[in-house]
Amino acid sequence: MSGTIAAEKGSSTTKTPSDFLKSIRGRPVVVKLNSGVDYRGILACLDGYMNIAMEQTEEYVNGQLKNKYGDAFIRGNNVLYISTSKRTIAEDE
Amino acid sequence: MASEEESAVKEPLDLIRLSLDERIYVKLRSDRELRGKLHAYDQHLNMILGDVEEVVTTVEIDDETYEEIVRSTRRTVPFLFVRGDGVILVSPPLRTA
């Protein structure tokens, strides 16, 4: 299960950036903005402009957790990259 | 689950539509934040907000002591048009506010 991402890299599942975008819905992701701020959460959906909708989002500034959002929509022009992470969604209190 | 080729896949903008007439939190460039009621929006994220509170955050560094002075300036505006290119993030309001 956890090795799927590495296995898919060499296979023909993800060929183009569009295929990648279609394949990562529902996964925990890291979204880095041009400003350097980090957002970690579960990707709900995204579009061709890299507009992003995420759930359980955490905002990291300089590596420090600053905010938590239940839902977050991020305007695509601010996005530097979207990366999948093997973050375990630990619902710790 | 069957692998459906949905052409009507939900876009992030579709999900913003669910927040219409609700209070939202908007993060803007230049360290600004807005909280207000979303009346309208478009694909550029231009927005019409009502009963808005704007918070501008500045950090000053003292030349001598090098301490950071964080200042927040607030104002309220009854009706506001927000140009979409300044928008970074949109969310339901934070509970910890």
N, CA and C atoms of all chains as a GROMACS GRO file, in nm:
protein
  570
    1MET      N    1   0.084  -0.119   0.000
    1MET     CA    2   0.000   0.000   0.000
    1MET      C    3   0.088   0.124   0.000
    2SER      N    4   0.181   0.129   0.098
    2SER     CA    5   0.258   0.253   0.111
    2SER      C    6   0.361   0.264   0.001
    3GLY      N    7   0.393   0.155  -0.064
    3GLY     CA    8   0.494   0.164  -0.169
    3GLY      C    9   0.436   0.193  -0.305
    4THR      N   10   0.304   0.219  -0.309
    4THR     CA   11   0.239   0.238  -0.439
    4THR      C   12   0.296   0.355  -0.515
    5ILE      N   13   0.323   0.464  -0.438
    5ILE     CA   14   0.366   0.586  -0.507
    5ILE      C   15   0.497   0.560  -0.578
    6ALA      N   16   0.589   0.493  -0.510
    6ALA     CA   17   0.720   0.466  -0.571
    6ALA      C   18   0.704   0.372  -0.689
    7ALA      N   19   0.612   0.277  -0.676
    7ALA     CA   20   0.594   0.180  -0.784
    7ALA      C   21   0.537   0.244  -0.907
    8GLU      N   22   0.449   0.344  -0.885
    8GLU     CA   23   0.382   0.405  -0.999
    8GLU      C   24   0.477   0.492  -1.078
    9LYS      N   25   0.584   0.535  -1.016
    9LYS     CA   26   0.669   0.632  -1.083
    9LYS      C   27   0.726   0.576  -1.212
   10GLY      N   28   0.766   0.451  -1.207
   10GLY     CA   29   0.827   0.396  -1.326
   10GLY      C   30   0.726   0.342  -1.425
   11SER      N   31   0.601   0.322  -1.380
   11SER     CA   32   0.502   0.258  -1.466
   11SER      C   33   0.435   0.362  -1.555
   12SER      N   34   0.341   0.317  -1.636
   12SER     CA   35   0.278   0.407  -1.732
   12SER      C   36   0.154   0.474  -1.675
   13THR      N   37   0.137   0.470  -1.540
   13THR     CA   38   0.016   0.528  -1.483
   13THR      C   39   0.018   0.680  -1.496
   14THR      N   40   0.130   0.742  -1.458
   14THR     CA   41   0.136   0.887  -1.465
   14THR      C   42   0.234   0.927  -1.575
   15LYS      N   43   0.179   0.981  -1.684
   15LYS     CA   44   0.265   1.019  -1.795
   15LYS      C   45   0.282   1.170  -1.801
   16THR      N   46   0.172   1.239  -1.781
   16THR     CA   47   0.176   1.383  -1.796
   16THR      C   48   0.137   1.449  -1.664
   17PRO      N   49   0.168   1.578  -1.652
   17PRO     CA   50   0.122   1.648  -1.531
   17PRO      C   51  -0.027   1.636  -1.510
   18SER      N   52  -0.106   1.634  -1.616
   18SER     CA   53  -0.251   1.621  -1.600
   18SER      C   54  -0.287   1.488  -1.537
   19ASP      N   55  -0.217   1.383  -1.579
   19ASP     CA   56  -0.244   1.252  -1.520
   19ASP      C   57  -0.210   1.253  -1.372
   20PHE      N   58  -0.100   1.318  -1.340
   20PHE     CA   59  -0.062   1.328  -1.199
   20PHE      C   60  -0.172   1.398  -1.118
   21LEU      N   61  -0.221   1.509  -1.172
   21LEU     CA   62  -0.324   1.585  -1.100
   21LEU      C   63  -0.449   1.501  -1.080
   22LYS      N   64  -0.483   1.419  -1.178
   22LYS     CA   65  -0.602   1.336  -1.164
   22LYS      C   66  -0.579   1.227  -1.061
   23SER      N   67  -0.456   1.182  -1.047
   23SER     CA   68  -0.431   1.065  -0.964
   23SER      C   69  -0.415   1.097  -0.816
   24ILE      N   70  -0.395   1.223  -0.781
   24ILE     CA   71  -0.360   1.250  -0.641
   24ILE      C   72  -0.477   1.296  -0.556
   25ARG      N   73  -0.598   1.301  -0.614
   25ARG     CA   74  -0.711   1.341  -0.532
   25ARG      C   75  -0.730   1.246  -0.414
   26GLY      N   76  -0.762   1.303  -0.300
   26GLY     CA   77  -0.787   1.222  -0.182
   26GLY      C   78  -0.660   1.187  -0.106
   27ARG      N   79  -0.546   1.224  -0.160
   27ARG     CA   80  -0.421   1.190  -0.092
   27ARG      C   81  -0.374   1.306  -0.006
   28PRO      N   82  -0.296   1.274   0.098
   28PRO     CA   83  -0.231   1.382   0.173
   28PRO      C   84  -0.123   1.448   0.087
   29VAL      N   85  -0.125   1.578   0.084
   29VAL     CA   86  -0.031   1.651  -0.001
   29VAL      C   87   0.036   1.763   0.076
   30VAL      N   88   0.145   1.809   0.019
   30VAL     CA   89   0.211   1.930   0.065
   30VAL      C   90   0.202   2.031  -0.049
   31VAL      N   91   0.149   2.148  -0.021
   31VAL     CA   92   0.138   2.252  -0.121
   31VAL      C   93   0.227   2.367  -0.078
   32LYS      N   94   0.324   2.400  -0.159
   32LYS     CA   95   0.410   2.512  -0.124
   32LYS      C   96   0.372   2.630  -0.212
   33LEU      N   97   0.361   2.745  -0.149
   33LEU     CA   98   0.325   2.865  -0.222
   33LEU      C   99   0.450   2.943  -0.260
   34ASN      N  100   0.432   3.035  -0.354
   34ASN     CA  101   0.543   3.121  -0.396
   34ASN      C  102   0.602   3.198  -0.279
   35SER      N  103   0.514   3.228  -0.181
   35SER     CA  104   0.560   3.306  -0.066
   35SER      C  105   0.640   3.222   0.032
   36GLY      N  106   0.647   3.091   0.010
   36GLY     CA  107   0.724   3.006   0.099
   36GLY      C  108   0.641   2.936   0.204
   37VAL      N  109   0.514   2.974   0.215
   37VAL     CA  110   0.427   2.911   0.315
   37VAL      C  111   0.388   2.771   0.267
   38ASP      N  112   0.381   2.681   0.362
   38ASP     CA  113   0.352   2.540   0.337
   38ASP      C  114   0.210   2.507   0.383
   39TYR      N  115   0.138   2.430   0.305
   39TYR     CA  116   0.008   2.382   0.350
   39TYR      C  117   0.004   2.231   0.336
   40ARG      N  118  -0.029   2.163   0.445
   40ARG     CA  119  -0.040   2.018   0.441
   40ARG      C  120  -0.183   1.978   0.471
   41GLY      N  121  -0.234   1.889   0.388
   41GLY     CA  122  -0.371   1.846   0.410
   41GLY      C  123  -0.407   1.740   0.310
   42ILE      N  124  -0.536   1.709   0.306
   42ILE     CA  125  -0.584   1.608   0.213
   42ILE      C  126  -0.644   1.679   0.093
   43LEU      N  127  -0.598   1.645  -0.023
   43LEU     CA  128  -0.642   1.712  -0.145
   43LEU      C  129  -0.785   1.670  -0.179
   44ALA      N  130  -0.876   1.765  -0.178
   44ALA     CA  131  -1.014   1.734  -0.217
   44ALA      C  132  -1.026   1.737  -0.368
   45CYS      N  133  -0.982   1.848  -0.428
   45CYS     CA  134  -0.984   1.856  -0.574
   45CYS      C  135  -0.896   1.972  -0.620
   46LEU      N  136  -0.865   1.972  -0.748
   46LEU     CA  137  -0.789   2.082  -0.804
   46LEU      C  138  -0.826   2.094  -0.951
   47ASP      N  139  -0.786   2.205  -1.012
   47ASP     CA  140  -0.819   2.224  -1.153
   47ASP      C  141  -0.694   2.260  -1.231
   48GLY      N  142  -0.711   2.290  -1.357
   48GLY     CA  143  -0.598   2.315  -1.445
   48GLY      C  144  -0.521   2.441  -1.414
   49TYR      N  145  -0.582   2.530  -1.335
   49TYR     CA  146  -0.510   2.651  -1.295
   49TYR      C  147  -0.431   2.629  -1.167
   50MET      N  148  -0.435   2.504  -1.117
   50MET     CA  149  -0.376   2.470  -0.988
   50MET      C  150  -0.448   2.537  -0.872
   51ASN      N  151  -0.572   2.582  -0.894
   51ASN     CA  152  -0.656   2.614  -0.778
   51ASN      C  153  -0.676   2.485  -0.700
   52ILE      N  154  -0.673   2.495  -0.568
   52ILE     CA  155  -0.672   2.375  -0.484
   52ILE      C  156  -0.780   2.384  -0.378
   53ALA      N  157  -0.848   2.274  -0.355
   53ALA     CA  158  -0.937   2.262  -0.240
   53ALA      C  159  -0.884   2.150  -0.152
   54MET      N  160  -0.863   2.179  -0.025
   54MET     CA  161  -0.805   2.081   0.066
   54MET      C  162  -0.886   2.073   0.194
   55GLU      N  163  -0.875   1.959   0.260
   55GLU     CA  164  -0.938   1.941   0.390
   55GLU      C  165  -0.831   1.918   0.496
   56GLN      N  166  -0.870   1.945   0.621
   56GLN     CA  167  -0.778   1.924   0.734
   56GLN      C  168  -0.643   1.989   0.706
   57THR      N  169  -0.647   2.115   0.670
   57THR     CA  170  -0.526   2.182   0.625
   57THR      C  171  -0.450   2.245   0.741
   58GLU      N  172  -0.321   2.229   0.736
   58GLU     CA  173  -0.235   2.294   0.835
   58GLU      C  174  -0.139   2.386   0.762
   59GLU      N  175  -0.119   2.503   0.820
   59GLU     CA  176  -0.035   2.604   0.757
   59GLU      C  177   0.097   2.613   0.831
   60TYR      N  178   0.206   2.595   0.761
   60TYR     CA  179   0.339   2.601   0.822
   60TYR      C  180   0.414   2.721   0.768
   61VAL      N  181   0.460   2.806   0.855
   61VAL     CA  182   0.543   2.919   0.816
   61VAL      C  183   0.678   2.902   0.883
   62ASN      N  184   0.784   2.901   0.802
   62ASN     CA  185   0.918   2.874   0.855
   62ASN      C  186   0.922   2.744   0.935
   63GLY      N  187   0.851   2.646   0.887
   63GLY     CA  188   0.853   2.517   0.953
   63GLY      C  189   0.766   2.511   1.076
   64GLN      N  190   0.704   2.620   1.113
   64GLN     CA  191   0.621   2.620   1.235
   64GLN      C  192   0.474   2.618   1.199
   65LEU      N  193   0.399   2.536   1.270
   65LEU     CA  194   0.255   2.528   1.248
   65LEU      C  195   0.190   2.657   1.295
   66LYS      N  196   0.123   2.722   1.203
   66LYS     CA  197   0.063   2.850   1.238
   66LYS      C  198  -0.088   2.844   1.250
   67ASN      N  199  -0.152   2.770   1.162
   67ASN     CA  200  -0.298   2.771   1.157
   67ASN      C  201  -0.350   2.637   1.112
   68LYS      N  202  -0.474   2.612   1.148
   68LYS     CA  203  -0.540   2.492   1.096
   68LYS      C  204  -0.672   2.534   1.032
   69TYR      N  205  -0.699   2.480   0.916
   69TYR     CA  206  -0.824   2.512   0.849
   69TYR      C  207  -0.899   2.382   0.823
   70GLY      N  208  -1.031   2.384   0.845
   70GLY     CA  209  -1.110   2.265   0.813
   70GLY      C  210  -1.116   2.244   0.664
   71ASP      N  211  -1.143   2.350   0.590
   71ASP     CA  212  -1.141   2.348   0.444
   71ASP      C  213  -1.059   2.466   0.398
   72ALA      N  214  -0.987   2.451   0.290
   72ALA     CA  215  -0.911   2.564   0.239
   72ALA      C  216  -0.911   2.561   0.087
   73PHE      N  217  -0.934   2.676   0.028
   73PHE     CA  218  -0.921   2.692  -0.116
   73PHE      C  219  -0.804   2.783  -0.143
   74ILE      N  220  -0.712   2.737  -0.225
   74ILE     CA  221  -0.593   2.815  -0.253
   74ILE      C  222  -0.594   2.854  -0.400
   75ARG      N  223  -0.573   2.983  -0.425
   75ARG     CA  224  -0.573   3.032  -0.562
   75ARG      C  225  -0.448   2.982  -0.634
   76GLY      N  226  -0.467   2.931  -0.753
   76GLY     CA  227  -0.361   2.859  -0.821
   76GLY      C  228  -0.236   2.939  -0.852
   77ASN      N  229  -0.249   3.069  -0.873
   77ASN     CA  230  -0.130   3.146  -0.912
   77ASN      C  231  -0.028   3.154  -0.799
   78ASN      N  232  -0.072   3.126  -0.677
   78ASN     CA  233   0.019   3.132  -0.563
   78ASN      C  234   0.097   3.002  -0.544
   79VAL      N  235   0.057   2.896  -0.617
   79VAL     CA  236   0.112   2.764  -0.589
   79VAL      C  237   0.246   2.747  -0.659
   80LEU      N  238   0.346   2.710  -0.581
   80LEU     CA  239   0.476   2.677  -0.639
   80LEU      C  240   0.479   2.529  -0.680
   81TYR      N  241   0.440   2.442  -0.586
   81TYR     CA  242   0.428   2.301  -0.623
   81TYR      C  243   0.325   2.230  -0.536
   82ILE      N  244   0.282   2.115  -0.587
   82ILE     CA  245   0.196   2.024  -0.512
   82ILE      C  246   0.271   1.892  -0.504
   83SER      N  247   0.289   1.843  -0.384
   83SER     CA  248   0.363   1.719  -0.368
   83SER      C  249   0.283   1.622  -0.282
   84THR      N  250   0.287   1.494  -0.318
   84THR     CA  251   0.223   1.396  -0.231
   84THR      C  252   0.317   1.367  -0.115
   85SER      N  253   0.256   1.332  -0.001
   85SER     CA  254   0.339   1.299   0.114
   85SER      C  255   0.286   1.172   0.175
   86LYS      N  256   0.372   1.104   0.247
   86LYS     CA  257   0.329   0.982   0.315
   86LYS      C  258   0.285   1.014   0.454
   87ARG      N  259   0.240   1.137   0.472
   87ARG     CA  260   0.197   1.182   0.604
   87ARG      C  261   0.084   1.094   0.654
   88THR      N  262   0.100   1.042   0.772
   88THR     CA  263  -0.012   0.970   0.832
   88THR      C  264  -0.104   1.071   0.897
   89ILE      N  265  -0.233   1.056   0.870
   89ILE     CA  266  -0.328   1.154   0.919
   89ILE      C  267  -0.360   1.122   1.063
   90ALA      N  268  -0.270   1.163   1.149
   90ALA     CA  269  -0.288   1.131   1.291
   90ALA      C  270  -0.380   1.233   1.353
   91GLU      N  271  -0.494   1.190   1.400
   91GLU     CA  272  -0.591   1.283   1.460
   91GLU      C  273  -0.558   1.297   1.607
   92ASP      N  274  -0.440   1.356   1.630
   92ASP     CA  275  -0.402   1.366   1.771
   92ASP      C  276  -0.463   1.491   1.832
   93GLU      N  277  -0.499   1.482   1.956
   93GLU     CA  278  -0.559   1.596   2.023
   93GLU      C  279  -0.449   1.676   2.091
   94MET      N  280  -1.570   0.050  -0.610
   94MET     CA  281  -1.623   0.165  -0.682
   94MET      C  282  -1.583   0.154  -0.828
   95ALA      N  283  -1.674   0.178  -0.920
   95ALA     CA  284  -1.645   0.173  -1.062
   95ALA      C  285  -1.560   0.294  -1.098
   96SER      N  286  -1.468   0.273  -1.193
   96SER     CA  287  -1.385   0.385  -1.233
   96SER      C  288  -1.464   0.471  -1.330
   97GLU      N  289  -1.525   0.578  -1.278
   97GLU     CA  290  -1.612   0.662  -1.361
   97GLU      C  291  -1.530   0.774  -1.422
   98GLU      N  292  -1.553   0.798  -1.548
   98GLU     CA  293  -1.491   0.912  -1.614
   98GLU      C  294  -1.585   1.030  -1.602
   99GLU      N  295  -1.580   1.098  -1.486
   99GLU     CA  296  -1.672   1.208  -1.465
   99GLU      C  297  -1.621   1.330  -1.537
  100SER      N  298  -1.701   1.385  -1.627
  100SER     CA  299  -1.664   1.512  -1.686
  100SER      C  300  -1.709   1.625  -1.596
  101ALA      N  301  -1.805   1.598  -1.508
  101ALA     CA  302  -1.853   1.701  -1.417
  101ALA      C  303  -1.783   1.687  -1.282
  102VAL      N  304  -1.654   1.662  -1.284
  102VAL     CA  305  -1.579   1.650  -1.158
  102VAL      C  306  -1.580   1.784  -1.086
  103LYS      N  307  -1.594   1.777  -0.958
  103LYS     CA  308  -1.602   1.899  -0.881
  103LYS      C  309  -1.470   1.975  -0.889
  104GLU      N  310  -1.484   2.103  -0.914
  104GLU     CA  311  -1.368   2.190  -0.912
  104GLU      C  312  -1.361   2.259  -0.777
  105PRO      N  313  -1.243   2.311  -0.743
  105PRO     CA  314  -1.236   2.389  -0.620
  105PRO      C  315  -1.338   2.502  -0.618
  106LEU      N  316  -1.363   2.564  -0.735
  106LEU     CA  317  -1.458   2.676  -0.738
  106LEU      C  318  -1.600   2.628  -0.708
  107ASP      N  319  -1.632   2.507  -0.746
  107ASP     CA  320  -1.764   2.454  -0.711
  107ASP      C  321  -1.780   2.446  -0.561
  108LEU      N  322  -1.672   2.415  -0.493
  108LEU     CA  323  -1.681   2.401  -0.348
  108LEU      C  324  -1.687   2.536  -0.279
  109ILE      N  325  -1.630   2.640  -0.343
  109ILE     CA  326  -1.646   2.774  -0.286
  109ILE      C  327  -1.792   2.814  -0.292
  110ARG      N  328  -1.862   2.768  -0.396
  110ARG     CA  329  -2.003   2.801  -0.411
  110ARG      C  330  -2.083   2.760  -0.287
  111LEU      N  331  -2.039   2.654  -0.221
  111LEU     CA  332  -2.108   2.610  -0.100
  111LEU      C  333  -2.098   2.713   0.011
  112SER      N  334  -2.000   2.803   0.002
  112SER     CA  335  -1.982   2.904   0.107
  112SER      C  336  -2.058   3.032   0.080
  113LEU      N  337  -2.132   3.038  -0.032
  113LEU     CA  338  -2.207   3.160  -0.062
  113LEU      C  339  -2.304   3.191   0.051
  114ASP      N  340  -2.312   3.321   0.085
  114ASP     CA  341  -2.398   3.367   0.194
  114ASP      C  342  -2.351   3.317   0.330
  115GLU      N  343  -2.232   3.264   0.335
  115GLU     CA  344  -2.174   3.225   0.464
  115GLU      C  345  -2.059   3.319   0.495
  116ARG      N  346  -2.024   3.324   0.620
  116ARG     CA  347  -1.906   3.401   0.657
  116ARG      C  348  -1.782   3.321   0.620
  117ILE      N  349  -1.682   3.390   0.566
  117ILE     CA  350  -1.559   3.323   0.527
  117ILE      C  351  -1.440   3.403   0.575
  118TYR      N  352  -1.326   3.336   0.571
  118TYR     CA  353  -1.199   3.398   0.603
  118TYR      C  354  -1.117   3.400   0.474
  119VAL      N  355  -1.059   3.515   0.442
  119VAL     CA  356  -0.980   3.527   0.320
  119VAL      C  357  -0.842   3.577   0.357
  120LYS      N  358  -0.742   3.509   0.306
  120LYS     CA  359  -0.604   3.553   0.326
  120LYS      C  360  -0.560   3.621   0.198
  121LEU      N  361  -0.508   3.743   0.210
  121LEU     CA  362  -0.467   3.820   0.094
  121LEU      C  363  -0.316   3.840   0.098
  122ARG      N  364  -0.263   3.885  -0.016
  122ARG     CA  365  -0.123   3.926  -0.016
  122ARG      C  366  -0.104   4.048   0.073
  123SER      N  367   0.021   4.079   0.099
  123SER     CA  368   0.056   4.193   0.185
  123SER      C  369   0.007   4.173   0.328
  124ASP      N  370   0.006   4.046   0.371
  124ASP     CA  371  -0.025   4.017   0.511
  124ASP      C  372  -0.158   4.076   0.554
  125ARG      N  373  -0.259   4.055   0.470
  125ARG     CA  374  -0.392   4.104   0.505
  125ARG      C  375  -0.487   3.987   0.518
  126GLU      N  376  -0.583   4.002   0.606
  126GLU     CA  377  -0.686   3.900   0.623
  126GLU      C  378  -0.823   3.967   0.628
  127LEU      N  379  -0.919   3.899   0.572
  127LEU     CA  380  -1.055   3.951   0.574
  127LEU      C  381  -1.147   3.847   0.635
  128ARG      N  382  -1.246   3.894   0.706
  128ARG     CA  383  -1.354   3.806   0.750
  128ARG      C  384  -1.485   3.876   0.715
  129GLY      N  385  -1.567   3.807   0.638
  129GLY     CA  386  -1.692   3.870   0.600
  129GLY      C  387  -1.784   3.769   0.537
  130LYS      N  388  -1.902   3.818   0.496
  130LYS     CA  389  -2.001   3.730   0.436
  130LYS      C  390  -1.983   3.732   0.285
  131LEU      N  391  -1.973   3.615   0.227
  131LEU     CA  392  -1.951   3.605   0.083
  131LEU      C  393  -2.083   3.622   0.009
  132HIS      N  394  -2.092   3.730  -0.068
  132HIS     CA  395  -2.213   3.751  -0.147
  132HIS      C  396  -2.197   3.699  -0.288
  133ALA      N  397  -2.075   3.716  -0.345
  133ALA     CA  398  -2.055   3.672  -0.483
  133ALA      C  399  -1.908   3.649  -0.508
  134TYR      N  400  -1.879   3.567  -0.609
  134TYR     CA  401  -1.741   3.545  -0.648
  134TYR      C  402  -1.740   3.504  -0.794
  135ASP      N  403  -1.620   3.505  -0.854
  135ASP     CA  404  -1.610   3.455  -0.991
  135ASP      C  405  -1.484   3.371  -1.005
  136GLN      N  406  -1.453   3.333  -1.130
  136GLN     CA  407  -1.342   3.240  -1.150
  136GLN      C  408  -1.208   3.305  -1.119
  137HIS      N  409  -1.202   3.438  -1.117
  137HIS     CA  410  -1.077   3.505  -1.081
  137HIS      C  411  -1.062   3.515  -0.930
  138LEU      N  412  -1.166   3.471  -0.859
  138LEU     CA  413  -1.176   3.493  -0.716
  138LEU      C  414  -1.194   3.641  -0.680
  139ASN      N  415  -1.238   3.723  -0.776
  139ASN     CA  416  -1.298   3.851  -0.737
  139ASN      C  417  -1.414   3.818  -0.645
  140MET      N  418  -1.431   3.895  -0.540
  140MET     CA  419  -1.537   3.863  -0.444
  140MET      C  420  -1.609   3.988  -0.397
  141ILE      N  421  -1.734   3.970  -0.364
  141ILE     CA  422  -1.811   4.075  -0.297
  141ILE      C  423  -1.834   4.025  -0.156
  142LEU      N  424  -1.787   4.103  -0.060
  142LEU     CA  425  -1.804   4.064   0.080
  142LEU      C  426  -1.884   4.170   0.154
  143GLY      N  427  -1.964   4.124   0.249
  143GLY     CA  428  -2.042   4.215   0.331
  143GLY      C  429  -1.999   4.206   0.476
  144ASP      N  430  -2.014   4.320   0.548
  144ASP     CA  431  -1.979   4.325   0.692
  144ASP      C  432  -1.840   4.268   0.715
  145VAL      N  433  -1.743   4.336   0.656
  145VAL     CA  434  -1.607   4.281   0.651
  145VAL      C  435  -1.520   4.343   0.759
  146GLU      N  436  -1.439   4.259   0.820
  146GLU     CA  437  -1.333   4.310   0.906
  146GLU      C  438  -1.200   4.278   0.840
  147GLU      N  439  -1.118   4.382   0.822
  147GLU     CA  440  -0.987   4.362   0.762
  147GLU      C  441  -0.879   4.376   0.869
  148VAL      N  442  -0.784   4.283   0.869
  148VAL     CA  443  -0.673   4.289   0.963
  148VAL      C  444  -0.544   4.297   0.882
  149VAL      N  445  -0.467   4.404   0.903
  149VAL     CA  446  -0.338   4.419   0.838
  149VAL      C  447  -0.231   4.396   0.942
  150THR      N  448  -0.140   4.302   0.916
  150THR     CA  449  -0.038   4.267   1.014
  150THR      C  450   0.097   4.316   0.966
  151THR      N  451   0.167   4.390   1.053
  151THR     CA  452   0.301   4.436   1.019
  151THR      C  453   0.397   4.391   1.128
  152VAL      N  454   0.520   4.363   1.087
  152VAL     CA  455   0.623   4.327   1.184
  152VAL      C  456   0.734   4.430   1.173
  153GLU      N  457   0.755   4.503   1.281
  153GLU     CA  458   0.865   4.599   1.282
  153GLU      C  459   0.979   4.541   1.362
  154ILE      N  460   1.100   4.567   1.318
  154ILE     CA  461   1.217   4.522   1.394
  154ILE      C  462   1.290   4.644   1.446
  155ASP      N  463   1.302   4.651   1.576
  155ASP     CA  464   1.372   4.764   1.639
  155ASP      C  465   1.519   4.760   1.601
  156ASP      N  466   1.572   4.875   1.559
  156ASP     CA  467   1.711   4.879   1.514
  156ASP      C  468   1.809   4.846   1.624
  157GLU      N  469   1.773   4.886   1.745
  157GLU     CA  470   1.869   4.867   1.856
  157GLU      C  471   1.851   4.735   1.927
  158THR      N  472   1.728   4.706   1.962
  158THR     CA  473   1.704   4.586   2.042
  158THR      C  474   1.678   4.463   1.956
  159TYR      N  475   1.652   4.483   1.830
  159TYR     CA  476   1.623   4.375   1.736
  159TYR      C  477   1.502   4.294   1.776
  160GLU      N  478   1.417   4.352   1.856
  160GLU     CA  479   1.295   4.278   1.890
  160GLU      C  480   1.191   4.302   1.782
  161GLU      N  481   1.108   4.200   1.762
  161GLU     CA  482   1.003   4.208   1.661
  161GLU      C  483   0.877   4.264   1.724
  162ILE      N  484   0.826   4.368   1.664
  162ILE     CA  485   0.701   4.425   1.714
  162ILE      C  486   0.594   4.392   1.612
  163VAL      N  487   0.500   4.308   1.652
  163VAL     CA  488   0.393   4.268   1.563
  163VAL      C  489   0.273   4.358   1.587
  164ARG      N  490   0.229   4.424   1.481
  164ARG     CA  491   0.114   4.513   1.495
  164ARG      C  492   0.001   4.466   1.405
  165SER      N  493  -0.121   4.478   1.454
  165SER     CA  494  -0.238   4.446   1.373
  165SER      C  495  -0.326   4.568   1.364
  166THR      N  496  -0.360   4.605   1.243
  166THR     CA  497  -0.451   4.718   1.223
  166THR      C  498  -0.583   4.664   1.172
  167ARG      N  499  -0.690   4.701   1.238
  167ARG     CA  500  -0.821   4.650   1.198
  167ARG      C  501  -0.911   4.763   1.150
  168ARG      N  502  -0.999   4.729   1.056
  168ARG     CA  503  -1.104   4.822   1.020
  168ARG      C  504  -1.222   4.739   0.972
  169THR      N  505  -1.339   4.799   0.980
  169THR     CA  506  -1.458   4.730   0.929
  169THR      C  507  -1.515   4.807   0.813
  170VAL      N  508  -1.562   4.732   0.715
  170VAL     CA  509  -1.617   4.790   0.593
  170VAL      C  510  -1.749   4.720   0.565
  171PRO      N  511  -1.857   4.792   0.544
  171PRO     CA  512  -1.986   4.725   0.526
  171PRO      C  513  -1.997   4.645   0.397
  172PHE      N  514  -1.933   4.695   0.288
  172PHE     CA  515  -1.948   4.630   0.159
  172PHE      C  516  -1.819   4.644   0.083
  173LEU      N  517  -1.768   4.536   0.030
  173LEU     CA  518  -1.632   4.540  -0.024
  173LEU      C  519  -1.619   4.455  -0.150
  174PHE      N  520  -1.556   4.510  -0.254
  174PHE     CA  521  -1.518   4.432  -0.371
  174PHE      C  522  -1.370   4.398  -0.358
  175VAL      N  523  -1.340   4.272  -0.366
  175VAL     CA  524  -1.202   4.225  -0.356
  175VAL      C  525  -1.155   4.179  -0.493
  176ARG      N  526  -1.043   4.235  -0.541
  176ARG     CA  527  -0.991   4.192  -0.670
  176ARG      C  528  -0.921   4.058  -0.653
  177GLY      N  529  -0.952   3.965  -0.741
  177GLY     CA  530  -0.909   3.828  -0.719
  177GLY      C  531  -0.761   3.803  -0.720
  178ASP      N  532  -0.683   3.887  -0.788
  178ASP     CA  533  -0.540   3.855  -0.799
  178ASP      C  534  -0.467   3.872  -0.667
  179GLY      N  535  -0.532   3.935  -0.569
  179GLY     CA  536  -0.467   3.949  -0.439
  179GLY      C  537  -0.498   3.836  -0.343
  180VAL      N  538  -0.588   3.746  -0.385
  180VAL     CA  539  -0.635   3.642  -0.294
  180VAL      C  540  -0.534   3.527  -0.289
  181ILE      N  541  -0.504   3.484  -0.168
  181ILE     CA  542  -0.421   3.365  -0.152
  181ILE      C  543  -0.506   3.245  -0.114
  182LEU      N  544  -0.590   3.262  -0.011
  182LEU     CA  545  -0.661   3.147   0.044
  182LEU      C  546  -0.799   3.188   0.090
  183VAL      N  547  -0.895   3.096   0.077
  183VAL     CA  548  -1.032   3.119   0.123
  183VAL      C  549  -1.072   3.000   0.209
  184SER      N  550  -1.139   3.029   0.321
  184SER     CA  551  -1.174   2.920   0.411
  184SER      C  552  -1.294   2.962   0.497
  185PRO      N  553  -1.369   2.866   0.549
  185PRO     CA  554  -1.465   2.901   0.652
  185PRO      C  555  -1.390   2.961   0.770
  186PRO      N  556  -1.453   3.047   0.849
  186PRO     CA  557  -1.379   3.120   0.951
  186PRO      C  558  -1.316   3.026   1.052
  187LEU      N  559  -1.198   3.067   1.101
  187LEU     CA  560  -1.129   2.988   1.202
  187LEU      C  561  -1.204   2.999   1.333
  188ARG      N  562  -1.215   2.886   1.401
  188ARG     CA  563  -1.288   2.886   1.528
  188ARG      C  564  -1.212   2.962   1.635
  189THR      N  565  -1.077   2.964   1.621
  189THR     CA  566  -0.997   3.023   1.728
  189THR      C  567  -0.992   3.174   1.720
  190ALA      N  568  -1.067   3.230   1.624
  190ALA     CA  569  -1.067   3.376   1.614
  190ALA      C  570  -1.143   3.430   1.734
   0.00000   0.00000   0.00000
